[in-house]
Amino acid sequence: MKKIIGITGGTGCGKTTVLRVLQELGFHIIDCDRVYHRLLEEDTQMLRAIDDRFPGVVKDGKLRRKELGRVVFSNEAALDTLNKTVWPFVRRAVQEEVDRTDEPCAIDAIGLFESGLHDLCTHTVAVTAPKDARIRRLMARDDIPEDYAALRIDAQKDNEYFAARCGLILENRFSTEEDFRRYTAQMLKETIL
């Protein structure tokens, strides 16, 4: 049976580092954000479904992402509606990508459980990190102000949510990425690889 590892955790926790380690170990990486953004460019059905639920966020066939973000990141019910709208499209695309390769796969998705993508996985891993570190990483990565970064992170589930649902927890309290990489590789090899 093909090994499929689901990697989850909030933005800025260090999932990308974990995925790099898995890639070095021979895993095919499926980035659900990339799948989602590709679908936003290509899947007119998904855009129509978003616009039906959030009128005005799609204009001339393009999603106005900041407009949608301002609606959903401050409203838990709206975020839940968005997730329920887009995840069936993302799940179908991820399943197709899993089916196209013989390599073991690692699925990167914050919404692993809400989307049902965890059903595809043989193992699930939660990556956790302190909130202040996550905010700093998001500000640097996306070049956004602190208040908007905090708003995005506050809209996500907390560390306990991810940890309670996963078989392995990788806690990122390291001062350097290289230290976290070494810890990650050791923990993966000792537990699920």
C-alpha positions as CSV (number, residue, x, y, z in Angstrom):
1,M,0.0,0.0,0.0
2,K,1.3,3.5,-0.9
3,K,2.3,5.6,2.1
4,I,0.4,8.9,2.3
5,I,1.3,11.3,5.1
6,G,-0.9,14.2,5.8
7,I,0.9,17.3,7.2
8,T,-1.2,19.9,9.0
9,G,-0.9,22.8,11.3
10,G,-1.5,26.5,11.2
11,T,0.3,29.0,8.9
12,G,3.8,29.7,10.0
13,C,4.3,26.5,12.1
14,G,7.0,25.0,9.8
15,K,5.0,22.6,7.6
16,T,7.2,23.6,4.6
17,T,10.3,22.5,6.4
18,V,8.7,19.1,7.2
19,L,7.7,18.7,3.6
20,R,11.3,19.5,2.4
21,V,12.5,16.7,4.7
22,L,9.9,14.3,3.3
23,Q,10.8,15.3,-0.3
24,E,14.5,14.5,0.5
25,L,13.3,11.1,1.7
26,G,11.6,10.4,-1.7
27,F,8.1,11.6,-1.1
28,H,6.0,13.3,-3.8
29,I,4.7,16.6,-2.2
30,I,1.1,17.7,-2.8
31,D,0.6,21.3,-1.7
32,C,-3.1,21.8,-1.2
33,D,-2.6,25.6,-1.3
34,R,-1.0,25.3,-4.7
35,V,-3.8,23.0,-5.9
36,Y,-6.4,25.5,-4.5
37,H,-4.7,28.5,-6.2
38,R,-4.5,26.6,-9.5
39,L,-8.2,25.8,-9.3
40,L,-8.9,29.5,-8.7
41,E,-7.3,30.2,-12.0
42,E,-8.7,27.2,-13.9
43,D,-11.9,25.9,-12.3
44,T,-14.8,28.2,-13.3
45,Q,-17.2,25.9,-11.5
46,M,-15.4,26.5,-8.2
47,L,-15.3,30.3,-8.8
48,R,-19.1,30.3,-9.5
49,A,-19.7,28.4,-6.3
50,I,-17.6,30.9,-4.3
51,D,-19.4,33.9,-6.0
52,D,-22.8,32.3,-5.2
53,R,-21.9,32.3,-1.5
54,F,-20.0,35.6,-1.4
55,P,-21.5,37.8,-4.1
56,G,-19.0,40.3,-5.6
57,V,-15.8,38.6,-4.7
58,V,-15.4,37.3,-8.2
59,K,-15.0,40.0,-10.9
60,D,-14.4,39.4,-14.6
61,G,-13.7,35.7,-13.9
62,K,-11.0,36.5,-11.3
63,L,-11.2,36.1,-7.5
64,R,-10.7,39.3,-5.5
65,R,-8.7,37.6,-2.8
66,K,-8.2,40.5,-0.4
67,E,-12.0,41.2,-0.6
68,L,-12.8,37.6,0.2
69,G,-10.1,37.5,3.0
70,R,-11.6,40.5,4.7
71,V,-14.9,38.8,4.8
72,V,-13.8,35.3,6.0
73,F,-10.8,36.0,8.3
74,S,-13.0,38.0,10.7
75,N,-16.0,35.7,10.6
76,E,-15.8,32.0,11.6
77,A,-19.2,31.1,10.0
78,A,-18.1,32.7,6.7
79,L,-14.7,30.9,6.8
80,D,-16.6,27.6,7.4
81,T,-18.8,28.4,4.5
82,L,-15.8,29.0,2.2
83,N,-14.1,25.8,3.3
84,K,-17.2,23.7,2.7
85,T,-17.5,25.4,-0.8
86,V,-14.0,24.8,-2.0
87,W,-12.8,21.6,-0.3
88,P,-14.8,19.2,-2.5
89,F,-13.0,20.7,-5.6
90,V,-9.6,20.5,-3.9
91,R,-10.2,17.0,-2.6
92,R,-11.0,15.8,-6.1
93,A,-7.8,17.4,-7.5
94,V,-5.6,16.0,-4.7
95,Q,-7.0,12.5,-5.2
96,E,-6.2,12.7,-8.9
97,E,-2.6,13.8,-8.1
98,V,-2.2,10.9,-5.6
99,D,-3.5,8.5,-8.2
100,R,-1.0,9.7,-10.9
101,T,2.2,8.8,-9.0
102,D,3.6,5.5,-7.6
103,E,5.8,7.4,-5.1
104,P,4.8,7.8,-1.5
105,C,3.0,11.1,-1.0
106,A,2.9,13.9,1.5
107,I,-0.2,16.1,1.6
108,D,0.2,19.6,2.9
109,A,-3.1,21.1,4.1
110,I,-4.3,23.2,7.0
111,G,-7.8,21.9,6.3
112,L,-6.8,18.3,6.4
113,F,-9.6,17.3,8.7
114,E,-12.3,19.7,7.7
115,S,-11.9,18.7,4.1
116,G,-11.8,15.0,4.7
117,L,-8.4,14.7,3.1
118,H,-7.2,12.8,6.1
119,D,-9.2,9.9,4.8
120,L,-6.6,9.6,2.1
121,C,-3.7,9.3,4.6
122,T,-2.0,6.4,6.2
123,H,-0.4,8.8,8.8
124,T,-1.2,12.3,9.9
125,V,1.3,14.8,11.4
126,A,0.6,18.0,13.3
127,V,3.2,20.8,13.1
128,T,2.8,23.3,16.0
129,A,4.6,26.5,17.0
130,P,4.1,29.5,19.3
131,K,1.7,32.2,17.9
132,D,4.2,35.0,18.1
133,A,6.7,33.1,16.0
134,R,4.0,32.2,13.5
135,I,3.0,35.9,13.1
136,R,6.6,36.9,12.5
137,R,7.0,34.2,9.8
138,L,3.8,35.2,8.1
139,M,4.7,38.9,8.0
140,A,8.1,38.1,6.5
141,R,6.7,35.5,4.0
142,D,3.8,37.5,2.7
143,D,5.1,41.0,3.4
144,I,1.9,42.0,5.3
145,P,1.4,44.1,8.4
146,E,1.3,42.5,11.9
147,D,-2.4,43.2,12.4
148,Y,-3.4,41.4,9.2
149,A,-1.0,38.5,9.9
150,A,-2.5,38.1,13.4
151,L,-6.1,38.3,12.0
152,R,-5.2,35.4,9.5
153,I,-3.7,33.3,12.3
154,D,-6.6,34.0,14.7
155,A,-9.0,32.7,12.1
156,Q,-7.3,29.3,12.1
157,K,-7.6,26.5,14.6
158,D,-5.2,26.5,17.5
159,N,-2.3,24.1,18.1
160,E,-4.4,21.8,20.3
161,Y,-7.0,21.2,17.5
162,F,-4.3,19.9,15.2
163,A,-2.4,18.0,17.8
164,A,-5.5,16.2,19.1
165,R,-6.3,14.8,15.6
166,C,-2.9,13.6,14.5
167,G,-0.8,10.6,15.2
168,L,2.5,12.5,15.4
169,I,3.2,16.0,16.7
170,L,6.3,18.0,15.6
171,E,6.7,21.0,17.9
172,N,8.7,23.8,16.3
173,R,10.3,25.7,19.1
174,F,13.7,25.8,17.5
175,S,15.7,29.0,16.9
176,T,16.9,27.9,13.4
177,E,15.3,26.1,10.5
178,E,18.2,23.7,10.3
179,D,17.7,22.6,14.0
180,F,14.0,21.9,13.2
181,R,15.0,20.0,10.1
182,R,17.3,17.7,12.0
183,Y,14.6,17.1,14.7
184,T,12.0,16.5,12.0
185,A,14.0,13.9,10.1
186,Q,14.9,12.1,13.3
187,M,11.3,12.0,14.6
188,L,9.9,10.9,11.2
189,K,12.4,8.0,10.9
190,E,11.8,6.9,14.4
191,T,8.0,6.9,14.2
192,I,6.3,6.5,10.8
193,L,9.0,5.9,8.1
